[in-house]
Amino acid sequence: MRLVDLVNQYKLSFHFNLRGSLRQFEQHGDMTDLNQSVLKFQEAVQLAPNGHPDKPSLLNSLGNLLARRFEQLGDMTDLNQSVLKFQEAAVQLTPDDHPNKPSLLNSLGNSLARQFEQLGDMTDLNQSVLKFLEAVQLTPDGHPNKPSLLNSLGNSLIIRFLKLRLSDDMVNAVWAYSSATHAEYGPPSVRLHAAQRWAMCLRASSSPPESILDIYHIAIPLLAETAWLGSSLPDHHSQIMQAGSVVHEAAAAAHQFGDHIQAVEWLEQGRSVIWSQLLQLRTPMDDLKEKEPNLSQRLKLNSLQLEKVASLQNVIIDTTLVQASIQPSVLSKEEIASHGYHLAVERKQILREIRMCQGFERFLLPRAIGELTIAASHGPIVILNSSMVHDTCHALVLLPNLPDNVLPVKLDSFTASQAKVLYHKLQTLLDNIKFRADSRRKLILESNKRTVSQGFKVILAELWEGVVRPVLEALALMNPSLRVKPRLWWCPTGIFSFLPLHAAGLYYADASPGSKLSDFVISSYIPTLSALVDRVSPLPPPGPPKLLAIAQSSSIGQRKLPGTVDEIKYIKAAVEQSRALTLMTLIEEKATLENVVSELKTATWVHFACHGVQNPAHPTESALLLAGKDRLTLAMLTSLKITHGGLAFLSACQTVKGDEKLSDEAVHLSAGMLATGFRGVIATMWSIDDQVAPQVARDVYRYLKQSGMDVSEAAHALHLAVENTKSNMQREDDAAFISWVPFIHMGM
């Protein structure tokens, strides 16, 4: 067989065999797959003679594979080969006017930067900067891949600045990042990354200029574009989660320069984007597709074309897409740049047309403060934000009597790192608590009882002193003698999402009266302001409201919950006496997934007395455990649309607990219930005592019965039920905190 035929045969086989083995490695991390890919590319490189048009791409791809194997095994031989033997050769064999030359230079620059990290040789770092600079210079403006190349250059310059402290490196890095950020022809995710790095450079100065806000004015809409216009990239979800930090820093910067309204608008936009991604909720793109299908199709097509044009060069960098070494680009760099400019102009025109449509005036832009302050119609909303960069925290308050205005509250004595310490203290306490039931179904703590009690007292005291009391003082809500306590909503962001703010206070024996949050207000939580805006003026149900009560006492792999029987009994008594609701029960084997989903579609209220489990890696797979092996997942819940939802009571384990490693937001089943359409949700932050749960449920429904089963009284009912539980457990100090603190109310 002729040499050229052998090379062509390898081309055909790469698309199937090599791509498959690389995909296997990406999914399972099996080094055998990566090693096979290296061997196949090595053979292909040996077969291709110098001068063959595929030789540079084959060399570069082999170099990238060896670099990836170095990341896995740390063998410097792989790194040395990837830089010297293959990627340099690929660059030398490729003329400057070849459309792939910039990407080959970028790959070589990346490998040189890796080599510097390992060996510390400044020559490698200097060469890395030069290769990235050459790649940028060879790429015309308008080329969708230019922002990526500018990012690489900026990253390398920042590394050198940190080593040598040369001011020119910082100046040039700022130029690279700002150029990438402003490049409207670039992919939104790449521009967003550049904006974050640009802002980081400005924050590094002792007094960041107010112009840093201009960066965030670009970055926040880019976050929405990255999330809502979709991407075929496999790490799209993780990209959004990592980009979420820009929201907190943007709001902190706006707060620092006194633009508190802008801080609220940015936080709401960012959190809405992240929550819609995590819970797979309906997005503005879904609304556009429904009401303006033509514009939706044009925008989607434009986004896909932009991504495709950018990937023509990126594929050489990403060896999982091996087609680059099979089908080199036939377009010149100038033709691609011209196409990129055309797509950018077209995109701006499409967005302009969309924003002229009724209801889409703020499409992909933050909701204006005038739309958001409606959420505070029934009481103050306290938004808590933190900046890890400056280690600061602050509160932004919306008030019923201050439309289009925001009250800032300084939290000078409470830092972001302190919030993180409290989170870890709380998780340590909960991790050390083991639950089991004795014959009386009483909670037993298999840990140091005094340590648990003392730990909770410290956490709740710090939250009181550093966060809650300053807010109450600013709102003049320090009168514990009020007969009817006012409502207060907490909208925590970031690490605050994991802390029991509602329970803040001094619980020491010598604490004076009026030293707990519950002495002054009734607390509720909301994940976003929009979640409350949509619930201010609900539509009345068309017929008599129905309460669906579900009880499952035993689930595979979970401890038995015999108290669920009592819960159903208490619910029946309350409903029958009030006559405000009709009752449907699904108990034990009748509580199948099919039955539950069917009944949920017509229910206005729902009560789950069962186990709930979290899936931190895949939050939408968190679930309520039903009959047998059936699970009602968060994804299933959010796909249901309850049009006249009332109260959802999740008397289950871990229905609110989130996971810090997943993102900076607590993702949980109770938020899923709000997204499903319920006006209010009662849930628990962690596993609860099976003896306490029925008592709280009994008291909640008893108080609700007195109000005629008014869902807007659910927070008040829970407040009274928890106060009753606390008073009943005064002599059981060791178990008291873990039994009542986890109960929370969300929504209206």
WOQUIBEL-V215327 format. One record per residue. N is the residue number from 1. PSI is psi in whole degrees, 0 to 359 (NA if undefined). BURIAL is # if it has 9 or more other C-alpha atoms within 8 Angstrom, else .. Layout:
BEGIN
N/PSI/BURIAL ; N/PSI/BURIAL
END
This chain:
BEGIN
1/136/. ; 2/155/. ; 3/315/. ; 4/326/. ; 5/322/. ; 6/317/# ; 7/317/# ; 8/324/. ; 9/321/. ; 10/323/# ; 11/314/# ; 12/321/# ; 13/332/# ; 14/315/# ; 15/329/# ; 16/306/. ; 17/308/. ; 18/316/# ; 19/322/# ; 20/317/. ; 21/324/# ; 22/320/# ; 23/320/# ; 24/319/# ; 25/316/# ; 26/322/. ; 27/320/. ; 28/347/. ; 29/22/. ; 30/117/. ; 31/337/. ; 32/319/. ; 33/317/# ; 34/319/# ; 35/321/. ; 36/320/# ; 37/317/# ; 38/313/# ; 39/318/. ; 40/320/# ; 41/322/# ; 42/318/# ; 43/321/. ; 44/319/# ; 45/319/# ; 46/326/. ; 47/328/# ; 48/122/# ; 49/159/. ; 50/138/. ; 51/344/. ; 52/135/. ; 53/337/. ; 54/350/# ; 55/313/# ; 56/318/# ; 57/321/# ; 58/316/# ; 59/315/# ; 60/317/# ; 61/320/# ; 62/318/# ; 63/319/# ; 64/321/# ; 65/317/# ; 66/323/# ; 67/320/# ; 68/322/. ; 69/327/# ; 70/319/# ; 71/328/. ; 72/319/. ; 73/340/. ; 74/20/. ; 75/113/. ; 76/337/. ; 77/318/. ; 78/316/# ; 79/316/# ; 80/318/# ; 81/319/# ; 82/325/# ; 83/304/# ; 84/313/# ; 85/325/# ; 86/306/# ; 87/324/# ; 88/320/# ; 89/320/# ; 90/318/# ; 91/315/# ; 92/329/. ; 93/353/. ; 94/124/# ; 95/157/. ; 96/331/. ; 97/0/. ; 98/136/# ; 99/339/# ; 100/354/# ; 101/314/# ; 102/320/# ; 103/326/# ; 104/319/# ; 105/320/# ; 106/317/# ; 107/317/# ; 108/319/# ; 109/319/# ; 110/318/# ; 111/323/# ; 112/322/# ; 113/320/# ; 114/319/. ; 115/323/# ; 116/318/# ; 117/326/. ; 118/319/. ; 119/339/. ; 120/17/. ; 121/116/. ; 122/336/. ; 123/319/. ; 124/318/# ; 125/317/# ; 126/318/# ; 127/323/# ; 128/313/# ; 129/316/# ; 130/319/# ; 131/317/# ; 132/319/# ; 133/318/# ; 134/320/# ; 135/318/# ; 136/315/# ; 137/330/. ; 138/351/# ; 139/119/# ; 140/152/# ; 141/144/. ; 142/342/# ; 143/121/# ; 144/343/# ; 145/352/# ; 146/319/# ; 147/324/# ; 148/318/# ; 149/322/# ; 150/322/# ; 151/315/# ; 152/317/# ; 153/313/# ; 154/318/# ; 155/316/# ; 156/322/# ; 157/322/# ; 158/319/# ; 159/317/. ; 160/325/# ; 161/318/# ; 162/335/. ; 163/314/. ; 164/345/. ; 165/39/. ; 166/122/. ; 167/328/. ; 168/325/. ; 169/319/# ; 170/317/# ; 171/315/. ; 172/326/# ; 173/317/# ; 174/319/# ; 175/316/. ; 176/312/# ; 177/318/# ; 178/322/# ; 179/318/# ; 180/320/# ; 181/319/# ; 182/353/. ; 183/92/# ; 184/347/. ; 185/358/# ; 186/160/# ; 187/138/# ; 188/321/# ; 189/323/# ; 190/317/# ; 191/323/# ; 192/317/# ; 193/318/# ; 194/320/# ; 195/319/# ; 196/318/# ; 197/323/# ; 198/313/# ; 199/322/# ; 200/320/. ; 201/318/# ; 202/324/# ; 203/339/# ; 204/340/. ; 205/159/. ; 206/327/. ; 207/92/. ; 208/137/# ; 209/157/. ; 210/342/. ; 211/348/. ; 212/334/# ; 213/331/# ; 214/326/. ; 215/315/# ; 216/333/# ; 217/333/. ; 218/320/# ; 219/317/# ; 220/313/# ; 221/328/# ; 222/327/# ; 223/318/# ; 224/318/# ; 225/316/# ; 226/320/# ; 227/313/# ; 228/340/# ; 229/0/# ; 230/164/. ; 231/146/# ; 232/359/. ; 233/138/. ; 234/336/. ; 235/22/. ; 236/316/# ; 237/313/. ; 238/329/. ; 239/315/# ; 240/317/# ; 241/317/# ; 242/325/. ; 243/345/# ; 244/332/# ; 245/334/# ; 246/331/# ; 247/314/# ; 248/319/# ; 249/324/# ; 250/315/# ; 251/321/# ; 252/321/# ; 253/317/# ; 254/318/# ; 255/318/# ; 256/322/. ; 257/14/. ; 258/7/. ; 259/75/# ; 260/329/# ; 261/314/# ; 262/322/# ; 263/317/# ; 264/315/# ; 265/319/# ; 266/317/# ; 267/317/# ; 268/317/# ; 269/311/# ; 270/317/# ; 271/324/# ; 272/320/# ; 273/311/# ; 274/316/# ; 275/322/# ; 276/327/# ; 277/313/# ; 278/320/# ; 279/3/# ; 280/49/# ; 281/171/# ; 282/138/. ; 283/168/. ; 284/330/# ; 285/325/# ; 286/318/. ; 287/319/# ; 288/318/# ; 289/324/# ; 290/320/. ; 291/331/. ; 292/70/. ; 293/325/# ; 294/312/. ; 295/322/# ; 296/316/# ; 297/319/# ; 298/317/# ; 299/317/# ; 300/316/# ; 301/318/. ; 302/317/# ; 303/317/# ; 304/321/# ; 305/319/# ; 306/317/# ; 307/320/# ; 308/316/. ; 309/317/# ; 310/323/# ; 311/345/# ; 312/327/# ; 313/324/# ; 314/332/# ; 315/334/# ; 316/331/# ; 317/324/# ; 318/104/. ; 319/359/# ; 320/341/. ; 321/85/# ; 322/350/# ; 323/338/# ; 324/326/# ; 325/356/# ; 326/320/# ; 327/80/. ; 328/149/. ; 329/136/# ; 330/352/. ; 331/144/. ; 332/165/# ; 333/322/# ; 334/323/. ; 335/319/. ; 336/319/# ; 337/319/# ; 338/319/# ; 339/320/# ; 340/317/# ; 341/316/# ; 342/317/. ; 343/322/# ; 344/316/# ; 345/317/. ; 346/321/# ; 347/316/# ; 348/322/. ; 349/319/. ; 350/315/# ; 351/323/# ; 352/318/. ; 353/321/# ; 354/317/# ; 355/354/# ; 356/351/. ; 357/144/. ; 358/130/. ; 359/353/. ; 360/23/# ; 361/332/# ; 362/30/# ; 363/124/# ; 364/9/. ; 365/157/. ; 366/145/# ; 367/139/# ; 368/154/. ; 369/328/# ; 370/329/. ; 371/333/. ; 372/327/# ; 373/345/# ; 374/331/# ; 375/333/# ; 376/20/# ; 377/328/# ; 378/1/. ; 379/165/# ; 380/146/# ; 381/125/# ; 382/112/# ; 383/125/# ; 384/130/# ; 385/154/# ; 386/155/# ; 387/113/# ; 388/331/# ; 389/313/. ; 390/358/. ; 391/49/# ; 392/163/# ; 393/152/# ; 394/162/# ; 395/144/# ; 396/124/# ; 397/131/# ; 398/134/# ; 399/147/# ; 400/326/# ; 401/11/. ; 402/67/. ; 403/147/# ; 404/31/. ; 405/160/# ; 406/133/# ; 407/114/# ; 408/143/# ; 409/122/# ; 410/138/. ; 411/64/# ; 412/331/# ; 413/9/. ; 414/125/# ; 415/165/# ; 416/322/# ; 417/327/. ; 418/320/. ; 419/320/# ; 420/322/# ; 421/315/. ; 422/320/# ; 423/313/# ; 424/326/. ; 425/316/# ; 426/315/# ; 427/323/. ; 428/317/. ; 429/313/# ; 430/324/. ; 431/333/. ; 432/355/. ; 433/125/# ; 434/138/# ; 435/134/# ; 436/157/. ; 437/134/# ; 438/191/. ; 439/338/. ; 440/10/. ; 441/33/# ; 442/139/# ; 443/134/# ; 444/130/# ; 445/117/# ; 446/57/. ; 447/180/. ; 448/108/. ; 449/318/# ; 450/323/. ; 451/317/. ; 452/310/# ; 453/312/# ; 454/321/. ; 455/315/# ; 456/319/# ; 457/320/# ; 458/313/. ; 459/311/# ; 460/329/# ; 461/318/# ; 462/321/# ; 463/322/# ; 464/308/# ; 465/319/# ; 466/332/# ; 467/303/# ; 468/312/# ; 469/317/# ; 470/324/# ; 471/313/# ; 472/320/# ; 473/319/# ; 474/330/. ; 475/0/. ; 476/47/. ; 477/43/# ; 478/32/. ; 479/100/. ; 480/354/. ; 481/0/. ; 482/131/. ; 483/318/. ; 484/113/. ; 485/138/. ; 486/160/. ; 487/149/# ; 488/129/# ; 489/135/# ; 490/130/# ; 491/79/# ; 492/144/# ; 493/160/# ; 494/224/# ; 495/336/# ; 496/336/# ; 497/342/# ; 498/0/# ; 499/142/. ; 500/71/# ; 501/323/. ; 502/339/# ; 503/5/# ; 504/142/# ; 505/176/# ; 506/119/# ; 507/18/. ; 508/156/. ; 509/327/. ; 510/12/. ; 511/139/. ; 512/157/. ; 513/151/. ; 514/35/. ; 515/25/# ; 516/147/# ; 517/320/# ; 518/348/# ; 519/341/. ; 520/323/# ; 521/168/# ; 522/119/# ; 523/143/# ; 524/165/# ; 525/155/# ; 526/143/# ; 527/327/# ; 528/161/# ; 529/323/# ; 530/328/# ; 531/330/# ; 532/326/# ; 533/318/# ; 534/352/. ; 535/5/# ; 536/317/# ; 537/79/. ; 538/154/. ; 539/140/. ; 540/145/. ; 541/147/. ; 542/335/. ; 543/189/. ; 544/131/. ; 545/148/# ; 546/134/# ; 547/122/# ; 548/116/# ; 549/125/# ; 550/128/# ; 551/129/# ; 552/104/# ; 553/334/# ; 554/127/# ; 555/147/# ; 556/126/. ; 557/5/. ; 558/155/. ; 559/153/. ; 560/145/. ; 561/74/# ; 562/341/# ; 563/348/# ; 564/330/# ; 565/317/# ; 566/320/# ; 567/314/# ; 568/323/# ; 569/316/. ; 570/321/# ; 571/314/# ; 572/315/# ; 573/315/. ; 574/316/# ; 575/316/# ; 576/325/. ; 577/328/. ; 578/327/# ; 579/18/. ; 580/345/# ; 581/153/# ; 582/151/# ; 583/134/# ; 584/127/. ; 585/142/. ; 586/107/# ; 587/137/# ; 588/241/# ; 589/342/. ; 590/346/. ; 591/57/# ; 592/162/# ; 593/317/# ; 594/314/. ; 595/317/# ; 596/312/# ; 597/319/. ; 598/315/. ; 599/329/# ; 600/329/# ; 601/337/# ; 602/2/. ; 603/148/# ; 604/329/# ; 605/152/# ; 606/144/# ; 607/121/# ; 608/116/# ; 609/89/# ; 610/182/# ; 611/148/# ; 612/143/# ; 613/149/# ; 614/149/# ; 615/89/# ; 616/323/# ; 617/325/. ; 618/83/. ; 619/328/# ; 620/354/# ; 621/359/# ; 622/145/# ; 623/158/# ; 624/132/# ; 625/125/# ; 626/204/# ; 627/142/# ; 628/233/. ; 629/9/. ; 630/142/# ; 631/131/# ; 632/102/# ; 633/164/# ; 634/323/# ; 635/318/# ; 636/319/. ; 637/313/# ; 638/343/# ; 639/342/. ; 640/143/. ; 641/104/. ; 642/110/# ; 643/335/. ; 644/49/# ; 645/139/# ; 646/251/# ; 647/136/# ; 648/121/# ; 649/112/# ; 650/86/# ; 651/70/# ; 652/179/# ; 653/138/# ; 654/50/# ; 655/356/# ; 656/339/# ; 657/129/# ; 658/191/# ; 659/119/# ; 660/327/# ; 661/332/. ; 662/310/. ; 663/189/# ; 664/19/# ; 665/146/# ; 666/110/# ; 667/127/# ; 668/168/# ; 669/328/# ; 670/322/# ; 671/326/# ; 672/322/# ; 673/321/# ; 674/316/# ; 675/330/# ; 676/331/# ; 677/2/# ; 678/145/# ; 679/324/# ; 680/155/# ; 681/133/# ; 682/129/# ; 683/181/# ; 684/145/# ; 685/336/# ; 686/180/# ; 687/140/# ; 688/162/# ; 689/129/# ; 690/342/# ; 691/324/# ; 692/322/# ; 693/311/# ; 694/326/# ; 695/316/# ; 696/315/# ; 697/316/# ; 698/312/# ; 699/323/# ; 700/310/# ; 701/330/# ; 702/315/# ; 703/322/# ; 704/324/# ; 705/321/# ; 706/335/. ; 707/6/. ; 708/30/. ; 709/47/# ; 710/117/. ; 711/332/# ; 712/349/. ; 713/5/# ; 714/320/# ; 715/318/# ; 716/318/. ; 717/317/# ; 718/320/# ; 719/311/# ; 720/321/# ; 721/319/# ; 722/320/# ; 723/322/. ; 724/318/. ; 725/317/# ; 726/316/# ; 727/328/. ; 728/342/. ; 729/17/# ; 730/330/. ; 731/358/. ; 732/60/. ; 733/327/# ; 734/323/# ; 735/348/# ; 736/309/# ; 737/312/# ; 738/347/. ; 739/326/# ; 740/332/# ; 741/322/# ; 742/343/# ; 743/126/# ; 744/161/# ; 745/138/# ; 746/147/# ; 747/206/# ; 748/NA/#
END
